Amino acid sequence: MSTSVISSEPRAHSIELVTDGLVVQLKDGRTLTVPLEWFPWLRDASDADRRNYELYADGYAIHWPSLDQDISIPGLLGLPD
């Protein structure tokens, strides 16, 4: 029998911003899509500011320097930060 184990420390591999959502590809192969409505500051940002992001702490969080905002990957999954 094969068992799949999901890491207790999910990390982002990459992100994509689509029309109404934030798509996060996790290092463990999962893909998470969340609505931009959850983040009005990101929804209302310019395209240039949205594209100006960095993954930091080995993908633990996404940071938008020009917006001075962060989103943690555990937080997106409803896990404690």
mmCIF file as gemmi writes it, N, C-alpha and C atoms, coordinates in Angstrom:
data_model
loop_
_atom_site.group_PDB
_atom_site.id
_atom_site.type_symbol
_atom_site.label_atom_id
_atom_site.label_alt_id
_atom_site.label_comp_id
_atom_site.label_asym_id
_atom_site.label_entity_id
_atom_site.label_seq_id
_atom_site.pdbx_PDB_ins_code
_atom_site.Cartn_x
_atom_site.Cartn_y
_atom_site.Cartn_z
_atom_site.occupancy
_atom_site.B_iso_or_equiv
_atom_site.pdbx_formal_charge
_atom_site.auth_seq_id
_atom_site.auth_asym_id
_atom_site.pdbx_PDB_model_num
ATOM 1 N N . MET Axp A 1 ? 0.842 -1.175 0 1 0 ? 1 A 1
ATOM 2 C CA . MET Axp A 1 ? 0 0 0 1 0 ? 1 A 1
ATOM 3 C C . MET Axp A 1 ? 0.888 1.24 0 1 0 ? 1 A 1
ATOM 4 N N . SER Axp A 2 ? 0.51 2.216 -0.78 1 0 ? 2 A 1
ATOM 5 C CA . SER Axp A 2 ? 1.254 3.46 -0.885 1 0 ? 2 A 1
ATOM 6 C C . SER Axp A 2 ? 0.535 4.545 -0.095 1 0 ? 2 A 1
ATOM 7 N N . THR Axp A 3 ? 1.298 5.342 0.624 1 0 ? 3 A 1
ATOM 8 C CA . THR Axp A 3 ? 0.719 6.428 1.411 1 0 ? 3 A 1
ATOM 9 C C . THR Axp A 3 ? 1.383 7.733 0.996 1 0 ? 3 A 1
ATOM 10 N N . SER Axp A 4 ? 0.584 8.77 0.835 1 0 ? 4 A 1
ATOM 11 C CA . SER Axp A 4 ? 1.1 10.084 0.495 1 0 ? 4 A 1
ATOM 12 C C . SER Axp A 4 ? 1.141 10.925 1.766 1 0 ? 4 A 1
ATOM 13 N N . VAL Axp A 5 ? 2.266 11.57 2.003 1 0 ? 5 A 1
ATOM 14 C CA . VAL Axp A 5 ? 2.422 12.4 3.188 1 0 ? 5 A 1
ATOM 15 C C . VAL Axp A 5 ? 2.552 13.852 2.747 1 0 ? 5 A 1
ATOM 16 N N . ILE Axp A 6 ? 1.751 14.722 3.334 1 0 ? 6 A 1
ATOM 17 C CA . ILE Axp A 6 ? 1.819 16.146 3.046 1 0 ? 6 A 1
ATOM 18 C C . ILE Axp A 6 ? 2.656 16.804 4.125 1 0 ? 6 A 1
ATOM 19 N N . SER Axp A 7 ? 3.658 17.545 3.695 1 0 ? 7 A 1
ATOM 20 C CA . SER Axp A 7 ? 4.554 18.215 4.637 1 0 ? 7 A 1
ATOM 21 C C . SER Axp A 7 ? 3.783 19.148 5.551 1 0 ? 7 A 1
ATOM 22 N N . SER Axp A 8 ? 4.219 19.203 6.814 1 0 ? 8 A 1
ATOM 23 C CA . SER Axp A 8 ? 3.589 20.126 7.751 1 0 ? 8 A 1
ATOM 24 C C . SER Axp A 8 ? 4.082 21.55 7.521 1 0 ? 8 A 1
ATOM 25 N N . GLU Axp A 9 ? 5.052 21.707 6.66 1 0 ? 9 A 1
ATOM 26 C CA . GLU Axp A 9 ? 5.599 23.029 6.36 1 0 ? 9 A 1
ATOM 27 C C . GLU Axp A 9 ? 5.508 23.286 4.862 1 0 ? 9 A 1
ATOM 28 N N . PRO Axp A 10 ? 4.336 23.64 4.372 1 0 ? 10 A 1
ATOM 29 C CA . PRO Axp A 10 ? 4.188 23.856 2.928 1 0 ? 10 A 1
ATOM 30 C C . PRO Axp A 10 ? 4.983 25.07 2.463 1 0 ? 10 A 1
ATOM 31 N N . ARG Axp A 11 ? 5.535 24.973 1.269 1 0 ? 11 A 1
ATOM 32 C CA . ARG Axp A 11 ? 6.341 26.04 0.691 1 0 ? 11 A 1
ATOM 33 C C . ARG Axp A 11 ? 5.899 26.297 -0.74 1 0 ? 11 A 1
ATOM 34 N N . ALA Axp A 12 ? 5.939 27.554 -1.141 1 0 ? 12 A 1
ATOM 35 C CA . ALA Axp A 12 ? 5.587 27.934 -2.505 1 0 ? 12 A 1
ATOM 36 C C . ALA Axp A 12 ? 6.769 27.686 -3.433 1 0 ? 12 A 1
ATOM 37 N N . HIS Axp A 13 ? 6.469 27.172 -4.598 1 0 ? 13 A 1
ATOM 38 C CA . HIS Axp A 13 ? 7.466 27.007 -5.655 1 0 ? 13 A 1
ATOM 39 C C . HIS Axp A 13 ? 7.374 28.178 -6.627 1 0 ? 13 A 1
ATOM 40 N N . SER Axp A 14 ? 6.122 28.581 -6.932 1 0 ? 14 A 1
ATOM 41 C CA . SER Axp A 14 ? 5.901 29.713 -7.838 1 0 ? 14 A 1
ATOM 42 C C . SER Axp A 14 ? 4.486 30.229 -7.632 1 0 ? 14 A 1
ATOM 43 N N . ILE Axp A 15 ? 4.239 31.427 -8.149 1 0 ? 15 A 1
ATOM 44 C CA . ILE Axp A 15 ? 2.883 31.967 -8.1 1 0 ? 15 A 1
ATOM 45 C C . ILE Axp A 15 ? 2.527 32.537 -9.464 1 0 ? 15 A 1
ATOM 46 N N . GLU Axp A 16 ? 1.228 32.666 -9.672 1 0 ? 16 A 1
ATOM 47 C CA . GLU Axp A 16 ? 0.703 33.299 -10.877 1 0 ? 16 A 1
ATOM 48 C C . GLU Axp A 16 ? -0.518 34.102 -10.469 1 0 ? 16 A 1
ATOM 49 N N . LEU Axp A 17 ? -0.622 35.293 -10.988 1 0 ? 17 A 1
ATOM 50 C CA . LEU Axp A 17 ? -1.803 36.107 -10.75 1 0 ? 17 A 1
ATOM 51 C C . LEU Axp A 17 ? -2.683 36.019 -11.987 1 0 ? 17 A 1
ATOM 52 N N . VAL Axp A 18 ? -3.906 35.543 -11.794 1 0 ? 18 A 1
ATOM 53 C CA . VAL Axp A 18 ? -4.867 35.453 -12.878 1 0 ? 18 A 1
ATOM 54 C C . VAL Axp A 18 ? -5.94 36.503 -12.643 1 0 ? 18 A 1
ATOM 55 N N . THR Axp A 19 ? -6.88 36.619 -13.557 1 0 ? 19 A 1
ATOM 56 C CA . THR Axp A 19 ? -7.876 37.691 -13.507 1 0 ? 19 A 1
ATOM 57 C C . THR Axp A 19 ? -8.474 37.895 -12.122 1 0 ? 19 A 1
ATOM 58 N N . ASP Axp A 20 ? -8.976 36.852 -11.51 1 0 ? 20 A 1
ATOM 59 C CA . ASP Axp A 20 ? -9.66 36.989 -10.22 1 0 ? 20 A 1
ATOM 60 C C . ASP Axp A 20 ? -8.99 36.234 -9.086 1 0 ? 20 A 1
ATOM 61 N N . GLY Axp A 21 ? -7.763 35.747 -9.308 1 0 ? 21 A 1
ATOM 62 C CA . GLY Axp A 21 ? -7.186 34.92 -8.271 1 0 ? 21 A 1
ATOM 63 C C . GLY Axp A 21 ? -5.676 34.913 -8.219 1 0 ? 21 A 1
ATOM 64 N N . LEU Axp A 22 ? -5.21 34.343 -7.131 1 0 ? 22 A 1
ATOM 65 C CA . LEU Axp A 22 ? -3.793 34.101 -6.893 1 0 ? 22 A 1
ATOM 66 C C . LEU Axp A 22 ? -3.606 32.592 -6.927 1 0 ? 22 A 1
ATOM 67 N N . VAL Axp A 23 ? -2.755 32.117 -7.824 1 0 ? 23 A 1
ATOM 68 C CA . VAL Axp A 23 ? -2.494 30.684 -7.966 1 0 ? 23 A 1
ATOM 69 C C . VAL Axp A 23 ? -1.103 30.416 -7.418 1 0 ? 23 A 1
ATOM 70 N N . VAL Axp A 24 ? -1.026 29.536 -6.433 1 0 ? 24 A 1
ATOM 71 C CA . VAL Axp A 24 ? 0.252 29.218 -5.798 1 0 ? 24 A 1
ATOM 72 C C . VAL Axp A 24 ? 0.556 27.749 -6.057 1 0 ? 24 A 1
ATOM 73 N N . GLN Axp A 25 ? 1.674 27.513 -6.715 1 0 ? 25 A 1
ATOM 74 C CA . GLN Axp A 25 ? 2.155 26.148 -6.934 1 0 ? 25 A 1
ATOM 75 C C . GLN Axp A 25 ? 3.058 25.808 -5.76 1 0 ? 25 A 1
ATOM 76 N N . LEU Axp A 26 ? 2.702 24.78 -5.003 1 0 ? 26 A 1
ATOM 77 C CA . LEU Axp A 26 ? 3.5 24.396 -3.839 1 0 ? 26 A 1
ATOM 78 C C . LEU Axp A 26 ? 4.59 23.418 -4.237 1 0 ? 26 A 1
ATOM 79 N N . LYS Axp A 27 ? 5.654 23.384 -3.458 1 0 ? 27 A 1
ATOM 80 C CA . LYS Axp A 27 ? 6.781 22.503 -3.747 1 0 ? 27 A 1
ATOM 81 C C . LYS Axp A 27 ? 6.402 21.027 -3.684 1 0 ? 27 A 1
ATOM 82 N N . ASP Axp A 28 ? 5.335 20.696 -2.94 1 0 ? 28 A 1
ATOM 83 C CA . ASP Axp A 28 ? 4.928 19.294 -2.843 1 0 ? 28 A 1
ATOM 84 C C . ASP Axp A 28 ? 3.991 18.869 -3.979 1 0 ? 28 A 1
ATOM 85 N N . GLY Axp A 29 ? 3.793 19.777 -4.959 1 0 ? 29 A 1
ATOM 86 C CA . GLY Axp A 29 ? 2.993 19.426 -6.129 1 0 ? 29 A 1
ATOM 87 C C . GLY Axp A 29 ? 1.559 19.914 -6.09 1 0 ? 29 A 1
ATOM 88 N N . ARG Axp A 30 ? 1.087 20.349 -4.942 1 0 ? 30 A 1
ATOM 89 C CA . ARG Axp A 30 ? -0.279 20.867 -4.866 1 0 ? 30 A 1
ATOM 90 C C . ARG Axp A 30 ? -0.344 22.253 -5.482 1 0 ? 30 A 1
ATOM 91 N N . THR Axp A 31 ? -1.529 22.597 -5.969 1 0 ? 31 A 1
ATOM 92 C CA . THR Axp A 31 ? -1.792 23.938 -6.478 1 0 ? 31 A 1
ATOM 93 C C . THR Axp A 31 ? -2.944 24.519 -5.681 1 0 ? 31 A 1
ATOM 94 N N . LEU Axp A 32 ? -2.762 25.728 -5.224 1 0 ? 32 A 1
ATOM 95 C CA . LEU Axp A 32 ? -3.766 26.417 -4.42 1 0 ? 32 A 1
ATOM 96 C C . LEU Axp A 32 ? -4.195 27.671 -5.164 1 0 ? 32 A 1
ATOM 97 N N . THR Axp A 33 ? -5.491 27.838 -5.359 1 0 ? 33 A 1
ATOM 98 C CA . THR Axp A 33 ? -6.015 29.056 -5.981 1 0 ? 33 A 1
ATOM 99 C C . THR Axp A 33 ? -6.943 29.737 -4.993 1 0 ? 33 A 1
ATOM 100 N N . VAL Axp A 34 ? -6.688 31.009 -4.745 1 0 ? 34 A 1
ATOM 101 C CA . VAL Axp A 34 ? -7.522 31.781 -3.819 1 0 ? 34 A 1
ATOM 102 C C . VAL Axp A 34 ? -8.001 33.038 -4.534 1 0 ? 34 A 1
ATOM 103 N N . PRO Axp A 35 ? -9.192 33.509 -4.194 1 0 ? 35 A 1
ATOM 104 C CA . PRO Axp A 35 ? -9.71 34.709 -4.86 1 0 ? 35 A 1
ATOM 105 C C . PRO Axp A 35 ? -8.97 35.967 -4.412 1 0 ? 35 A 1
ATOM 106 N N . LEU Axp A 36 ? -8.777 36.884 -5.344 1 0 ? 36 A 1
ATOM 107 C CA . LEU Axp A 36 ? -8.15 38.159 -4.999 1 0 ? 36 A 1
ATOM 108 C C . LEU Axp A 36 ? -9.017 38.967 -4.049 1 0 ? 36 A 1
ATOM 109 N N . GLU Axp A 37 ? -10.297 38.66 -3.976 1 0 ? 37 A 1
ATOM 110 C CA . GLU Axp A 37 ? -11.187 39.334 -3.02 1 0 ? 37 A 1
ATOM 111 C C . GLU Axp A 37 ? -10.691 39.176 -1.585 1 0 ? 37 A 1
ATOM 112 N N . TRP Axp A 38 ? -9.954 38.105 -1.317 1 0 ? 38 A 1
ATOM 113 C CA . TRP Axp A 38 ? -9.411 37.903 0.028 1 0 ? 38 A 1
ATOM 114 C C . TRP Axp A 38 ? -8.353 38.955 0.363 1 0 ? 38 A 1
ATOM 115 N N . PHE Axp A 39 ? -7.766 39.556 -0.662 1 0 ? 39 A 1
ATOM 116 C CA . PHE Axp A 39 ? -6.667 40.509 -0.484 1 0 ? 39 A 1
ATOM 117 C C . PHE Axp A 39 ? -6.962 41.771 -1.287 1 0 ? 39 A 1
ATOM 118 N N . PRO Axp A 40 ? -7.834 42.637 -0.781 1 0 ? 40 A 1
ATOM 119 C CA . PRO Axp A 40 ? -8.181 43.854 -1.529 1 0 ? 40 A 1
ATOM 120 C C . PRO Axp A 40 ? -6.969 44.688 -1.916 1 0 ? 40 A 1
ATOM 121 N N . TRP Axp A 41 ? -5.947 44.712 -1.077 1 0 ? 41 A 1
ATOM 122 C CA . TRP Axp A 41 ? -4.739 45.476 -1.378 1 0 ? 41 A 1
ATOM 123 C C . TRP Axp A 41 ? -4.047 44.925 -2.618 1 0 ? 41 A 1
ATOM 124 N N . LEU Axp A 42 ? -4.136 43.631 -2.866 1 0 ? 42 A 1
ATOM 125 C CA . LEU Axp A 42 ? -3.547 43.025 -4.059 1 0 ? 42 A 1
ATOM 126 C C . LEU Axp A 42 ? -4.49 43.161 -5.25 1 0 ? 42 A 1
ATOM 127 N N . ARG Axp A 43 ? -5.764 42.953 -5.005 1 0 ? 43 A 1
ATOM 128 C CA . ARG Axp A 43 ? -6.781 43.099 -6.058 1 0 ? 43 A 1
ATOM 129 C C . ARG Axp A 43 ? -6.728 44.491 -6.675 1 0 ? 43 A 1
ATOM 130 N N . ASP Axp A 44 ? -6.569 45.518 -5.842 1 0 ? 44 A 1
ATOM 131 C CA . ASP Axp A 44 ? -6.62 46.91 -6.297 1 0 ? 44 A 1
ATOM 132 C C . ASP Axp A 44 ? -5.256 47.461 -6.736 1 0 ? 44 A 1
ATOM 133 N N . ALA Axp A 45 ? -4.214 46.673 -6.612 1 0 ? 45 A 1
ATOM 134 C CA . ALA Axp A 45 ? -2.87 47.129 -6.974 1 0 ? 45 A 1
ATOM 135 C C . ALA Axp A 45 ? -2.705 47.192 -8.493 1 0 ? 45 A 1
ATOM 136 N N . SER Axp A 46 ? -1.734 47.971 -8.927 1 0 ? 46 A 1
ATOM 137 C CA . SER Axp A 46 ? -1.422 48.032 -10.358 1 0 ? 46 A 1
ATOM 138 C C . SER Axp A 46 ? -0.806 46.703 -10.795 1 0 ? 46 A 1
ATOM 139 N N . ASP Axp A 47 ? -0.848 46.443 -12.091 1 0 ? 47 A 1
ATOM 140 C CA . ASP Axp A 47 ? -0.229 45.225 -12.619 1 0 ? 47 A 1
ATOM 141 C C . ASP Axp A 47 ? 1.261 45.187 -12.289 1 0 ? 47 A 1
ATOM 142 N N . ALA Axp A 48 ? 1.919 46.333 -12.392 1 0 ? 48 A 1
ATOM 143 C CA . ALA Axp A 48 ? 3.355 46.392 -12.086 1 0 ? 48 A 1
ATOM 144 C C . ALA Axp A 48 ? 3.616 46.01 -10.627 1 0 ? 48 A 1
ATOM 145 N N . ASP Axp A 49 ? 2.819 46.518 -9.709 1 0 ? 49 A 1
ATOM 146 C CA . ASP Axp A 49 ? 2.994 46.183 -8.298 1 0 ? 49 A 1
ATOM 147 C C . ASP Axp A 49 ? 2.669 44.72 -8.032 1 0 ? 49 A 1
ATOM 148 N N . ARG Axp A 50 ? 1.665 44.181 -8.697 1 0 ? 50 A 1
ATOM 149 C CA . ARG Axp A 50 ? 1.335 42.756 -8.521 1 0 ? 50 A 1
ATOM 150 C C . ARG Axp A 50 ? 2.468 41.857 -8.982 1 0 ? 50 A 1
ATOM 151 N N . ARG Axp A 51 ? 3.108 42.223 -10.088 1 0 ? 51 A 1
ATOM 152 C CA . ARG Axp A 51 ? 4.2 41.405 -10.642 1 0 ? 51 A 1
ATOM 153 C C . ARG Axp A 51 ? 5.491 41.541 -9.838 1 0 ? 51 A 1
ATOM 154 N N . ASN Axp A 52 ? 5.589 42.553 -9.011 1 0 ? 52 A 1
ATOM 155 C CA . ASN Axp A 52 ? 6.785 42.801 -8.214 1 0 ? 52 A 1
ATOM 156 C C . ASN Axp A 52 ? 6.672 42.061 -6.88 1 0 ? 52 A 1
ATOM 157 N N . TYR Axp A 53 ? 6.922 40.761 -6.914 1 0 ? 53 A 1
ATOM 158 C CA . TYR Axp A 53 ? 6.841 39.945 -5.699 1 0 ? 53 A 1
ATOM 159 C C . TYR Axp A 53 ? 8.118 39.13 -5.553 1 0 ? 53 A 1
ATOM 160 N N . GLU Axp A 54 ? 8.328 38.62 -4.355 1 0 ? 54 A 1
ATOM 161 C CA . GLU Axp A 54 ? 9.444 37.725 -4.079 1 0 ? 54 A 1
ATOM 162 C C . GLU Axp A 54 ? 8.958 36.606 -3.179 1 0 ? 54 A 1
ATOM 163 N N . LEU Axp A 55 ? 9.478 35.423 -3.416 1 0 ? 55 A 1
ATOM 164 C CA . LEU Axp A 55 ? 9.269 34.316 -2.484 1 0 ? 55 A 1
ATOM 165 C C . LEU Axp A 55 ? 10.436 34.378 -1.509 1 0 ? 55 A 1
ATOM 166 N N . TYR Axp A 56 ? 10.138 34.29 -0.237 1 0 ? 56 A 1
ATOM 167 C CA . TYR Axp A 56 ? 11.247 34.312 0.712 1 0 ? 56 A 1
ATOM 168 C C . TYR Axp A 56 ? 11.094 33.219 1.753 1 0 ? 56 A 1
ATOM 169 N N . ALA Axp A 57 ? 12.178 33.017 2.507 1 0 ? 57 A 1
ATOM 170 C CA . ALA Axp A 57 ? 12.264 31.949 3.513 1 0 ? 57 A 1
ATOM 171 C C . ALA Axp A 57 ? 11.946 30.596 2.879 1 0 ? 57 A 1
ATOM 172 N N . ASP Axp A 58 ? 12.615 30.326 1.755 1 0 ? 58 A 1
ATOM 173 C CA . ASP Axp A 58 ? 12.446 29.061 1.03 1 0 ? 58 A 1
ATOM 174 C C . ASP Axp A 58 ? 10.989 28.816 0.646 1 0 ? 58 A 1
ATOM 175 N N . GLY Axp A 59 ? 10.281 29.876 0.271 1 0 ? 59 A 1
ATOM 176 C CA . GLY Axp A 59 ? 8.889 29.743 -0.173 1 0 ? 59 A 1
ATOM 177 C C . GLY Axp A 59 ? 7.868 29.773 0.948 1 0 ? 59 A 1
ATOM 178 N N . TYR Axp A 60 ? 8.299 30.119 2.15 1 0 ? 60 A 1
ATOM 179 C CA . TYR Axp A 60 ? 7.366 30.196 3.287 1 0 ? 60 A 1
ATOM 180 C C . TYR Axp A 60 ? 6.314 31.281 3.085 1 0 ? 60 A 1
ATOM 181 N N . ALA Axp A 61 ? 6.698 32.361 2.388 1 0 ? 61 A 1
ATOM 182 C CA . ALA Axp A 61 ? 5.785 33.484 2.21 1 0 ? 61 A 1
ATOM 183 C C . ALA Axp A 61 ? 6.068 34.19 0.89 1 0 ? 61 A 1
ATOM 184 N N . ILE Axp A 62 ? 5.098 34.997 0.496 1 0 ? 62 A 1
ATOM 185 C CA . ILE Axp A 62 ? 5.208 35.838 -0.688 1 0 ? 62 A 1
ATOM 186 C C . ILE Axp A 62 ? 5.229 37.278 -0.186 1 0 ? 62 A 1
ATOM 187 N N . HIS Axp A 63 ? 6.159 38.059 -0.717 1 0 ? 63 A 1
ATOM 188 C CA . HIS Axp A 63 ? 6.296 39.451 -0.297 1 0 ? 63 A 1
ATOM 189 C C . HIS Axp A 63 ? 6.201 40.357 -1.515 1 0 ? 63 A 1
ATOM 190 N N . TRP Axp A 64 ? 5.413 41.425 -1.395 1 0 ? 64 A 1
ATOM 191 C CA . TRP Axp A 64 ? 5.298 42.454 -2.426 1 0 ? 64 A 1
ATOM 192 C C . TRP Axp A 64 ? 5.971 43.708 -1.872 1 0 ? 64 A 1
ATOM 193 N N . PRO Axp A 65 ? 7.237 43.964 -2.261 1 0 ? 65 A 1
ATOM 194 C CA . PRO Axp A 65 ? 7.989 45.089 -1.694 1 0 ? 65 A 1
ATOM 195 C C . PRO Axp A 65 ? 7.326 46.444 -1.904 1 0 ? 65 A 1
ATOM 196 N N . SER Axp A 66 ? 6.839 46.702 -3.105 1 0 ? 66 A 1
ATOM 197 C CA . SER Axp A 66 ? 6.262 48.025 -3.377 1 0 ? 66 A 1
ATOM 198 C C . SER Axp A 66 ? 4.93 48.235 -2.669 1 0 ? 66 A 1
ATOM 199 N N . LEU Axp A 67 ? 4.292 47.135 -2.248 1 0 ? 67 A 1
ATOM 200 C CA . LEU Axp A 67 ? 3.023 47.233 -1.51 1 0 ? 67 A 1
ATOM 201 C C . LEU Axp A 67 ? 3.238 47.065 -0.01 1 0 ? 67 A 1
ATOM 202 N N . ASP Axp A 68 ? 4.455 46.638 0.39 1 0 ? 68 A 1
ATOM 203 C CA . ASP Axp A 68 ? 4.784 46.36 1.789 1 0 ? 68 A 1
ATOM 204 C C . ASP Axp A 68 ? 3.778 45.393 2.408 1 0 ? 68 A 1
ATOM 205 N N . GLN Axp A 69 ? 3.511 44.294 1.681 1 0 ? 69 A 1
ATOM 206 C CA . GLN Axp A 69 ? 2.543 43.291 2.133 1 0 ? 69 A 1
ATOM 207 C C . GLN Axp A 69 ? 3.138 41.896 1.967 1 0 ? 69 A 1
ATOM 208 N N . ASP Axp A 70 ? 2.686 40.982 2.828 1 0 ? 70 A 1
ATOM 209 C CA . ASP Axp A 70 ? 3.129 39.592 2.796 1 0 ? 70 A 1
ATOM 210 C C . ASP Axp A 70 ? 1.927 38.663 2.917 1 0 ? 70 A 1
ATOM 211 N N . ILE Axp A 71 ? 2.062 37.479 2.348 1 0 ? 71 A 1
ATOM 212 C CA . ILE Axp A 71 ? 1.091 36.406 2.54 1 0 ? 71 A 1
ATOM 213 C C . ILE Axp A 71 ? 1.895 35.154 2.874 1 0 ? 71 A 1
ATOM 214 N N . SER Axp A 72 ? 1.603 34.532 4.006 1 0 ? 72 A 1
ATOM 215 C CA . SER Axp A 72 ? 2.297 33.29 4.348 1 0 ? 72 A 1
ATOM 216 C C . SER Axp A 72 ? 1.554 32.109 3.712 1 0 ? 72 A 1
ATOM 217 N N . ILE Axp A 73 ? 2.305 31.121 3.319 1 0 ? 73 A 1
ATOM 218 C CA . ILE Axp A 73 ? 1.7 29.938 2.71 1 0 ? 73 A 1
ATOM 219 C C . ILE Axp A 73 ? 0.903 29.145 3.757 1 0 ? 73 A 1
ATOM 220 N N . PRO Axp A 74 ? 1.422 28.94 4.968 1 0 ? 74 A 1
ATOM 221 C CA . PRO Axp A 74 ? 0.587 28.27 5.976 1 0 ? 74 A 1
ATOM 222 C C . PRO Axp A 74 ? -0.727 29.012 6.221 1 0 ? 74 A 1
ATOM 223 N N . GLY Axp A 75 ? -0.682 30.346 6.229 1 0 ? 75 A 1
ATOM 224 C CA . GLY Axp A 75 ? -1.892 31.131 6.424 1 0 ? 75 A 1
ATOM 225 C C . GLY Axp A 75 ? -2.912 30.897 5.333 1 0 ? 75 A 1
ATOM 226 N N . LEU Axp A 76 ? -2.456 30.777 4.075 1 0 ? 76 A 1
ATOM 227 C CA . LEU Axp A 76 ? -3.37 30.482 2.977 1 0 ? 76 A 1
ATOM 228 C C . LEU Axp A 76 ? -4.069 29.142 3.147 1 0 ? 76 A 1
ATOM 229 N N . LEU Axp A 77 ? -3.36 28.213 3.774 1 0 ? 77 A 1
ATOM 230 C CA . LEU Axp A 77 ? -3.91 26.868 3.988 1 0 ? 77 A 1
ATOM 231 C C . LEU Axp A 77 ? -4.667 26.739 5.3 1 0 ? 77 A 1
ATOM 232 N N . GLY Axp A 78 ? -4.778 27.83 6.033 1 0 ? 78 A 1
ATOM 233 C CA . GLY Axp A 78 ? -5.498 27.788 7.313 1 0 ? 78 A 1
ATOM 234 C C . GLY Axp A 78 ? -4.695 27.148 8.427 1 0 ? 78 A 1
ATOM 235 N N . LEU Axp A 79 ? -3.379 27.095 8.259 1 0 ? 79 A 1
ATOM 236 C CA . LEU Axp A 79 ? -2.496 26.534 9.277 1 0 ? 79 A 1
ATOM 237 C C . LEU Axp A 79 ? -1.916 27.661 10.119 1 0 ? 79 A 1
ATOM 238 N N . PRO Axp A 80 ? -1.485 27.369 11.334 1 0 ? 80 A 1
ATOM 239 C CA . PRO Axp A 80 ? -0.849 28.423 12.133 1 0 ? 80 A 1
ATOM 240 C C . PRO Axp A 80 ? 0.478 28.826 11.498 1 0 ? 80 A 1
ATOM 241 N N . ASP Axp A 81 ? 0.783 30.124 11.558 1 0 ? 81 A 1
ATOM 242 C CA . ASP Axp A 81 ? 2.041 30.641 10.992 1 0 ? 81 A 1
ATOM 243 C C . ASP Axp A 81 ? 3.21 30.308 11.852 1 0 ? 81 A 1
